[in-house]
Amino acid sequence: MNCLGALLIIAVVMTGAALALEPFVFGNNKVSFVLPDKFSRMPKEVVDQKYPRGTAPEYVFSNAKTTVSIAAGYKPGADLSIAELPQFKEYIEKTFERNVAGLRWITREITEINGRRWIHLEFQSNAFDTEIINSVFMTALDNGLVTLNFNATVGDYPGYKATLQQSQRSIRVKE
């Protein structure tokens, strides 16, 4: 076994879980990220329950218990550019503050992932039956909006935090 292979195995063991190898691609085939191992498409009936107002993202993946999930979507024609991210961040923060029950901010920033600027909003809030932690990433692409939401119940979050962060770091956008 070469040194790189050994380091990869050590990294996987230390994070407590592995990522799948094949990235999931969406957003006009320009956005990709690697799902955690053993995550799969969330069943439609569970998606409908989690998003009762009919606002479900295009793609929702979860662990087997559906207590940890990743939602991904692309909205073309949102009239958004990278330069407008700071103003859009302020707008989204205010929108969340008005509409998200029990919102408690953890992080509100513009960050960079693999050379791309992203809005990153992390918060704890009330869900219909539990407390959840959301880590939302948004960026502009081709005049549209890319959104990824990594979330977990407060109880499951510590066991999945490193794996979700690995998945977040794997996000790539092709121009």
C-alpha positions as CSV (number, residue, x, y, z in Angstrom):
1,M,0.0,0.0,0.0
2,N,1.4,3.4,-0.9
3,C,1.6,6.3,1.5
4,L,-1.3,8.2,0.0
5,G,-3.6,5.1,0.3
6,A,-2.7,4.7,3.9
7,L,-3.3,8.4,4.6
8,L,-6.8,8.1,3.0
9,I,-7.7,5.2,5.2
10,I,-6.5,7.0,8.3
11,A,-8.6,10.1,7.3
12,V,-11.7,8.0,6.8
13,V,-11.3,6.2,10.1
14,M,-10.6,9.4,12.0
15,T,-13.8,11.1,10.7
16,G,-16.0,8.2,11.6
17,A,-17.6,7.7,8.2
18,A,-16.7,7.7,4.6
19,L,-17.9,9.6,1.6
20,A,-19.2,7.8,-1.5
21,L,-16.7,8.0,-4.3
22,E,-18.9,9.2,-7.2
23,P,-20.0,12.8,-7.0
24,F,-23.7,13.8,-7.4
25,V,-24.1,16.3,-10.3
26,F,-26.9,18.8,-10.7
27,G,-27.5,22.4,-11.8
28,N,-27.1,22.1,-15.5
29,N,-24.4,19.5,-14.9
30,K,-22.1,22.2,-13.4
31,V,-22.4,21.6,-9.6
32,S,-21.2,18.5,-7.9
33,F,-20.6,17.2,-4.4
34,V,-19.8,13.8,-2.8
35,L,-22.6,12.3,-0.7
36,P,-21.7,10.6,2.6
37,D,-21.5,6.8,2.3
38,K,-24.9,5.1,2.7
39,F,-26.9,8.2,2.0
40,S,-29.6,7.7,-0.6
41,R,-32.6,9.6,-2.1
42,M,-35.1,10.3,0.6
43,P,-38.4,8.6,0.0
44,K,-41.0,11.0,-1.5
45,E,-43.5,10.5,1.4
46,V,-40.7,11.6,3.8
47,V,-39.8,14.6,1.6
48,D,-43.4,15.6,1.5
49,Q,-43.6,15.4,5.3
50,K,-40.4,17.4,5.8
51,Y,-41.5,20.1,3.3
52,P,-45.2,20.3,3.9
53,R,-45.7,23.6,2.1
54,G,-44.7,22.0,-1.3
55,T,-41.3,23.8,-1.2
56,A,-39.1,20.7,-1.4
57,P,-35.8,21.0,-3.1
58,E,-35.1,19.1,-6.3
59,Y,-32.9,16.5,-4.6
60,V,-33.0,15.3,-1.0
61,F,-30.7,12.6,0.3
62,S,-30.5,11.2,3.8
63,N,-29.2,8.5,6.1
64,A,-31.3,5.4,6.7
65,K,-33.2,7.0,9.6
66,T,-33.8,10.2,7.7
67,T,-32.4,12.2,10.6
68,V,-29.5,13.6,8.7
69,S,-30.1,15.0,5.2
70,I,-28.6,17.0,2.3
71,A,-30.9,18.9,0.0
72,A,-29.7,20.4,-3.3
73,G,-31.3,22.6,-5.8
74,Y,-30.8,25.0,-8.7
75,K,-33.1,27.8,-9.6
76,P,-32.4,29.2,-13.0
77,G,-33.4,32.8,-13.8
78,A,-33.0,34.0,-10.2
79,D,-31.2,37.1,-11.5
80,L,-28.3,36.7,-9.1
81,S,-24.5,37.2,-9.6
82,I,-21.5,36.5,-7.5
83,A,-21.0,40.2,-6.9
84,E,-24.5,40.4,-5.4
85,L,-23.9,37.7,-2.8
86,P,-23.4,40.1,0.2
87,Q,-26.7,41.8,-0.4
88,F,-28.5,38.6,-1.1
89,K,-27.0,37.2,2.2
90,E,-28.5,40.0,4.2
91,Y,-31.9,39.4,2.5
92,I,-31.8,35.7,3.2
93,E,-30.8,36.3,6.8
94,K,-33.8,38.5,7.4
95,T,-36.1,36.1,5.5
96,F,-34.9,33.2,7.8
97,E,-35.3,35.4,10.9
98,R,-39.0,36.0,9.9
99,N,-39.8,32.5,8.8
100,V,-37.7,29.9,10.7
101,A,-39.1,28.9,14.1
102,G,-36.7,29.2,17.0
103,L,-33.8,30.3,14.8
104,R,-30.4,30.7,16.7
105,W,-27.5,31.7,14.5
106,I,-24.2,29.8,14.5
107,T,-22.5,31.2,11.4
108,R,-23.3,34.0,8.9
109,E,-20.6,34.5,6.4
110,I,-19.4,34.6,2.8
111,T,-16.9,31.8,2.4
112,E,-14.9,30.2,-0.4
113,I,-15.1,26.5,-1.4
114,N,-12.8,25.3,-4.1
115,G,-12.3,28.7,-5.5
116,R,-16.0,29.7,-5.5
117,R,-17.7,32.3,-3.2
118,W,-20.7,31.0,-1.2
119,I,-23.1,32.4,1.3
120,H,-22.8,30.1,4.4
121,L,-25.6,30.3,7.0
122,E,-25.6,27.9,9.9
123,F,-28.2,27.8,12.5
124,Q,-30.2,25.7,15.0
125,S,-34.0,25.8,14.8
126,N,-37.2,24.0,15.6
127,A,-38.5,21.4,13.2
128,F,-42.0,19.9,13.5
129,D,-40.8,17.2,16.0
130,T,-37.2,18.0,17.0
131,E,-34.4,20.6,17.0
132,I,-32.2,20.6,13.9
133,I,-28.9,22.2,12.8
134,N,-28.8,23.5,9.3
135,S,-25.8,24.5,7.3
136,V,-26.9,26.3,4.1
137,F,-24.7,27.2,1.2
138,M,-25.8,29.4,-1.7
139,T,-24.1,30.8,-4.7
140,A,-24.9,32.3,-8.1
141,L,-24.5,30.3,-11.3
142,D,-25.5,31.3,-14.8
143,N,-27.9,34.0,-13.5
144,G,-29.4,31.4,-11.2
145,L,-29.2,30.2,-7.6
146,V,-27.5,27.1,-6.3
147,T,-28.5,26.0,-2.8
148,L,-27.3,23.1,-0.7
149,N,-28.6,22.5,2.8
150,F,-26.8,20.0,5.1
151,N,-28.9,19.3,8.2
152,A,-29.2,16.9,11.1
153,T,-31.2,16.6,14.3
154,V,-29.3,18.0,17.3
155,G,-29.0,14.5,18.7
156,D,-27.4,13.0,15.5
157,Y,-25.3,16.1,14.6
158,P,-22.2,15.3,16.6
159,G,-21.8,11.9,15.0
160,Y,-22.2,13.3,11.5
161,K,-20.6,16.7,11.7
162,A,-17.2,15.6,10.3
163,T,-18.8,13.7,7.5
164,L,-21.1,16.5,6.5
165,Q,-18.2,18.9,6.5
166,Q,-16.3,16.6,4.2
167,S,-19.2,16.6,1.8
168,Q,-19.3,20.4,2.0
169,R,-15.6,20.6,1.2
170,S,-16.2,18.4,-1.9
171,I,-18.6,20.9,-3.6
172,R,-17.4,21.9,-7.0
173,V,-18.8,24.3,-9.6
174,K,-17.8,24.3,-13.3
175,E,-18.1,27.5,-15.3
